[in-house]
Amino acid sequence: MNQLEQLKAMTKVVADTGDIDAIKQYRPVDATTNPSLILKAAQLPQYASLFDRSLDYGRQQAGDKTQQIASACDYLTVSIGKEIQNVVPGFISTEVDARLSFDTLETVDKALEMLNLYEQIGADTSRVLIKIASTWEGIKAAEILEQQGIRCNLTLLFHFAQAAACAEAGVYLISPFVGRILDWYKKHEGVEHYAPENDPGVVSVHNIFNYYKAHDYKTVVMGASFRSIDEIRHLSGCDCLTISPALLKELEQSDAPLQQVLSSSTAQTDIPKTRISESEFRWAMNENPMATEKLAEGIRNFAADQKRLEQMVSMQI
């Protein structure tokens, strides 16, 4: 049994890609997308017909060209999501526009629009996770959506304060970013290599997982943004891990035994259960330059790729 098969026996494996062929090959339970992955997927030949259909949809919408472009991009995003949903048995995560990351009500409205589009094209909306950046405003938007029965995936999570706030908000799933935390520490601490068990991103997920399980929070922990299969191996047993096709391939090519590292039955933490206030959340983020910088950078990068997608559409609409 290869390591991918071993991992699937203890952790839900999620494909971090918009590439249908890769998803079919590695047979994950769920799949996640983001604006960067949608931009890449939009340029794949197998999605050419969806791209053309999205242009037609945009042209048919009322409003000026800017509104038509936005409608076409939304339609393309959910169309790719539906194609992926047809392949995986579980959830597809679809991200709202990163430029709404600091506006709670606009995020809620956009989430409802995306779900309405999913419904229009015949997708199973009960298997859609609305993906939102883990800003304070994003977490509050997720809280509103969760109260309406709409499950959310809170992404760009770099700090324990974000995880604590998500748990208290009743968020369905969080995506702590392992590799991007490592990137920051390698750059700012001048350390070229960390042993996997000391990898700052791996340690962060361990702390969050143990806190959630020890205090019986139901929020699912899904490690994301990996730089190596060593990081993945040291998070085996985590609720979910979302993994790129390249790393899925590496796991598939190894037959070495894989030990379970994380388990809800043995989870312990010294951190008391706490409800974090807005001021405490903002201060904790302010005190942590890694979390502040990586959250801001992630939002900027996703917004930039959303703009690139809009530019692709604008040239043909």
MIGURO-604444 format. One line per 8 residues: for each residue x, y, z of C-alpha. Coordinates in steps of 0.5 Angstrom, whole numbers. Layout:
% MIGURO-604444
X:Y:Z  ...
This chain:
% MIGURO-604444
0:0:0  3:7:-2  3:13:3  -3:16:-1  -7:10:1  -4:10:8  -6:17:9  -13:16:6
-14:11:11  -13:16:17  -14:23:14  -19:26:9  -15:27:3  -17:34:-1  -15:36:-8  -12:43:-8
-13:44:-16  -18:46:-21  -15:40:-26  -21:35:-27  -16:30:-30  -11:31:-24  -17:30:-19  -20:24:-23
-13:21:-22  -12:21:-15  -19:20:-13  -20:25:-7  -26:26:-3  -26:33:-3  -23:39:-8  -21:46:-6
-21:52:-11  -18:59:-10  -18:65:-15  -11:63:-17  -13:56:-19  -19:58:-23  -15:63:-27  -10:57:-28
-16:52:-30  -19:57:-34  -13:57:-39  -14:49:-40  -17:46:-46  -22:42:-43  -25:48:-40  -25:52:-46
-33:51:-47  -34:53:-40  -30:59:-41  -35:61:-48  -41:59:-44  -39:64:-39  -38:69:-44  -45:68:-46
-48:69:-39  -44:75:-38  -46:78:-44  -54:77:-43  -54:80:-36  -56:87:-35  -52:93:-33  -45:96:-36
-39:92:-38  -36:92:-31  -42:88:-28  -42:83:-34  -35:81:-33  -36:80:-26  -42:76:-28  -38:72:-33
-33:71:-28  -37:68:-23  -41:64:-28  -34:61:-30  -32:60:-22  -38:56:-21  -38:52:-27  -31:49:-26
-34:48:-19  -40:44:-22  -35:40:-26  -31:38:-20  -37:36:-16  -39:31:-21  -32:28:-20  -31:28:-13
-36:25:-8  -35:30:-3  -35:38:-2  -32:43:-7  -30:49:-4  -31:56:-8  -28:62:-6  -31:69:-6
-28:75:-8  -22:77:-4  -23:84:-5  -29:83:0  -25:81:5  -26:87:10  -33:87:9  -38:82:12
-45:84:9  -42:84:2  -38:77:3  -45:74:5  -48:77:-1  -43:75:-5  -44:68:-2  -51:68:-3
-50:70:-11  -45:64:-12  -50:59:-9  -55:62:-13  -51:61:-19  -49:54:-17  -57:52:-16  -58:55:-23
-53:50:-27  -56:44:-23  -50:43:-18  -51:40:-11  -51:46:-6  -51:42:0  -44:40:-3  -41:47:-3
-37:50:2  -36:58:1  -29:60:2  -27:66:6  -21:69:8  -20:69:16  -20:76:17  -25:79:23
-30:81:18  -30:74:14  -31:70:20  -37:74:22  -39:73:15  -38:66:16  -42:66:23  -48:69:19
-48:64:13  -47:58:18  -53:60:22  -57:60:15  -54:53:14  -49:55:9  -42:51:11  -36:55:10
-28:54:9  -24:60:13  -18:60:9  -11:64:9  -11:62:17  -4:63:20  -5:65:27  -8:61:33
-13:67:34  -16:66:28  -17:59:29  -20:61:36  -25:66:33  -27:61:27  -29:55:33  -33:60:37
-37:63:30  -39:55:29  -35:55:22  -35:48:19  -28:48:17  -21:52:17  -15:52:13  -9:53:16
-3:55:11  3:50:13  8:52:8  7:60:8  8:60:15  15:56:14  16:61:8  16:67:13
20:64:18  26:61:13  26:68:11  26:72:17  30:67:22  35:66:17  34:58:18  35:54:11
32:48:14  27:46:20  26:38:22  19:37:20  17:36:27  19:43:28  17:46:22  13:52:25
7:51:20  7:44:22  7:46:30  1:51:28  -3:46:26  -2:41:31  -3:46:37  -10:48:33
-12:41:32  -10:39:39  -14:45:42  -20:44:38  -21:36:40  -19:37:47  -25:42:48  -29:38:43
-30:44:38  -33:41:32  -30:45:27  -26:41:22  -18:42:21  -16:42:14  -8:43:13  -6:47:7
-1:50:3  5:45:3  12:45:1  14:38:2  11:31:3  15:31:10  10:36:12  4:32:10
7:26:14  8:30:20  0:32:20  -3:25:18  -9:24:22  -11:31:22  -18:31:20  -17:33:12
-11:35:8  -11:39:2  -6:37:-3  -3:39:-10  -3:34:-15  5:34:-15  5:32:-8  0:27:-9
4:24:-14  10:24:-9  6:20:-4  3:15:-9  10:14:-11  13:12:-4  11:5:0  14:7:6
10:6:13  6:12:15  5:13:22  -1:17:25  1:23:28  -5:27:30  -11:23:34  -17:26:37
-17:21:42  -10:23:45  -11:31:44  -9:35:50  -8:43:50  -5:47:56  -10:53:53  -16:54:56
-23:55:52  -24:62:50  -28:66:47  -24:72:43  -27:79:42  -25:83:36  -20:87:40  -17:81:42
-17:78:35  -14:85:32  -9:85:38  -6:78:37  -6:79:30  -2:86:30  3:83:35  5:77:30
8:80:24  8:73:20  1:72:21  -1:80:19  4:80:13  2:73:10  -6:74:11  -5:81:7
0:78:2  -5:72:1  -11:77:0  -7:81:-5  -5:75:-9  -12:72:-9  -15:79:-11  -9:80:-17
-11:73:-20  -18:75:-20  -17:82:-23  -13:77:-29  -19:73:-30  -23:79:-31  -18:82:-36  -18:75:-40
-26:76:-40  -26:83:-41  -22:82:-48  -27:77:-51  -34:80:-48
